[in-house]
Amino acid sequence: MGRFEGGKGSFFTRARVSRAARIFVYILLGVLVLAPVLVFGVDAGEGKPERRGLDEMRGALRRGPKRGARQEPGDEARLQERRRSRQEAVTGLGRAGGKEDASLLMEALEDEDPLVRGGAAEALGRLRAPGALTALLDRAGSADDHTRWGAVDGLAELGDKRAVPGLISALAHKDDVTRWKAAIALGRLRDKRAVKALTSALEDASAGVRYAAAEALGRVGDRKAVPALERRTKDEDEAMRARAAAALKDIRDGRKRR
């Protein structure tokens, strides 16, 4: 009897588990069907949402006006929304696009909106697109801040050491944000040709540039920078002292900060 009851109990236990498993499967299937609609606003059978998103970004850029073009009539709010769409498009393509987007991003370098131009420059560097080096070096000296900043950031992303002379020039620019970005970029490229310019940048009027130069020298790892960094460990600025000490440690330990 006891064995029978135990068997009966096992039967009902298995039945309950089986039913629970079926319910779980139904719920899981429902989530899989509804998720694309809830998250992306498309049916599950309409294709990959990320592909649709990339296509929308490309479309937004193709519709963008170029510098000097006559602006289409429309209220300012609508024009601003289109600018935002193009700004988001260049950022999105830089993160999720491919080299097939290079020509479209090259065209965006001539967009009427400087934020779009700067974003396109950085995106080209991220994608390591063919022809990006020349285009970015040309724009690293742009009179427009956003275009110039994006170009310097793009050169850092590109990782091509042929950009070093151009970035050294940018490190001497009158704009402190440009100098700061150039110091960071040179640190990422880790080329010893930049040591002299980065050592001089330890005396820059901008604290941000001085900090970036110290960190870059640590990444480059050339012992020629040691005397200048040692002097900075006695700087009245505590943050400067800390960065100089960290850079010296990187050089002496033979490590390159990533």
Sequence and secondary structure as in RCSB ss.txt:
>XXXX:A:sequence
MGRFEGGKGSFFTRARVSRAARIFVYILLGVLVLAPVLVFGVDAGEGKPERRGLDEMRGALRRGPKRGARQEPGD
EARLQERRRSRQEAVTGLGRAGGKEDASLLMEALEDEDPLVRGGAAEALGRLRAPGALTALLDRAGSADDHTRWG
AVDGLAELGDKRAVPGLISALAHKDDVTRWKAAIALGRLRDKRAVKALTSALEDASAGVRYAAAEALGRVGDRKA
VPALERRTKDEDEAMRARAAAALKDIRDGRKRR
>XXXX:A:secstr
 HHHHHHHHHHHHHHHHHHHHHHHHHHHHHHHHHHHHHHHSS GGG  HHHHHHHHHHHHHHT  BTT       
HHHHHHHHHHHHHHHHHHHHH  GGGHHHHHHHTTBSSHHHHHHHHHHHHHHT TTHHHHHHHHTT SSHHHHHH
HHHHHHHH  GGGHHHHHHHTT SSHHHHHHHHHHHHHHT GGGHHHHHHHTT SSHHHHHHHHHHHHHH  GGG
HHHHHHHTT S HHHHHHHHHHHHHHHHT    
